[in-house]
Amino acid sequence: MKLILAVLQDKDSNRLTDALGEKDFKTTKLSTTGGFLKEGNTTLMIGCNDDAVDDALEIIRDNCSQREQMVAPISPMGGNADSYIPRPINVEVGGATVFVLPIDSFFQF
């Protein structure tokens, strides 16, 4: 058994959870926040059998699109100067960061 952790943009979460549900994947949705853009993300926890991992990854790949987004300057006033952006820049957002972890046991109460 495997646990898939998929971190994706909020904009992609409804489409992905619908697509996973259509293929009978059970998901748990967590609201998370990204560190660089400080925007909302979604982390999905998906438990599945070893032979279903490739199917789940294909669904994730097909439903999480990458795109460019303009990021406005962020003032370091009262905040962390490490993430200061002096002028607007285009950054690539979207897609998914996916971790596949082995599961020794699973219990549902």
N, C-alpha and C positions, 0 to 999 in steps of 0.2 A: 504494500500500500504506500501511496505517496501523498504528501501535502504540497500543493502548489500555492505559493504566495505571489500574487500579481499586483504590482503597484502601477496605477494608471491614472490619467487625468479624469476628473469628475465628468467631463464632457463625454467620455467614452463608456462610462460605467453602466448606464441603463441599456445601451445597445449590447454590451458584452454580457451582462447578466441575463438578458432575454435570450441571446444566442446559446449560452451555456444551459439555460433551463430547457430550451427546446431539445437538447441532446441529453437531458436527464442528469446533468451535473448539478450537484448540490453546492451552493456557495454561501459563505458568510461574508457580509460586507462591513468593512470598517472605514470610518472617516478618518483620514490622515492629512497631514500638511507637509508639503515639500519644503526642503531647507533652502534652496537657492531662490526660487521665485516667491516663496511664502504663500503659495496658492493651495487650494483644496485639492487633495488627491483622494483616490479610493484604493484601499487595499482589499483584495478578495482572497479569501482562504477557500481552497477547493480541494476536497479530499477525493481521491480516486484510486482505482486499482492500477497496478503497474502498466497493464496493457492499454489503458485509456489515456495515458499521459500525452502521447503524440496527438491524439484527437483534441484534447483540451488545449494544447499549445497552438494547434492550427486555428482553433476558434478564437483564441486570444489574438493571434497574429492578424487574422482577418478583420477583427473588430476594433482594434486600437491603432488609429492612424497617427502618423507623425505629421506635424505642420510647423510653420514658423510663426512666431509671435513677437511683436515689438514690446520690449520692456523699457518702461520709462525710468528716468533717473530716480534713485532712491537716496534721500538725504541721510547722511550719517548722524545728523543731530539727534541726540538722545538715544541713539541706537548703536549697532555694531558697525564700525568702520571697515571691517574685513569684507563685507558684502557691498560696499559702496560702488555704485555704477555711475560714472561721471556724465554719461550722455546716453540717449536711447540706442538700444542695440537690438538686432534680431537674434532670437535664440530658437533652437529647435525644441519643440515640446511635443508631448503625446507619445504614442507608442506605449510600451509596457516594459517594466523591469520585472523579471520572473525568476523566482527561486523554486526549485523542486527538491523537496526534502524527504528522506525516507522516514516512514512511520513504523515503529515496532508494534504498537497496539493502538486500538481505537475503541472507545467506550461511548455509548449513548444512553443516558439515563432519562 
